[in-house]
């Protein structure tokens, strides 16, 4: 099955520190620059949802190694 991002590797990790959980997602996608509008809209939706639960979000779609997103929210 071919995916839209052309990623062949995905890593998801979860860490609980004090009363917060941090979720990290990364992949080795290529061609993200062609999908900036879609990515922007998708990430805006995710960011709005994370902020609704008093969380924070950081993402990097310009990484030469793929895409990475971290979000933290209280438990």
Order of alpha helices (4+ residues) and beta strands (2+ residues): beta-beta-alpha-beta-beta
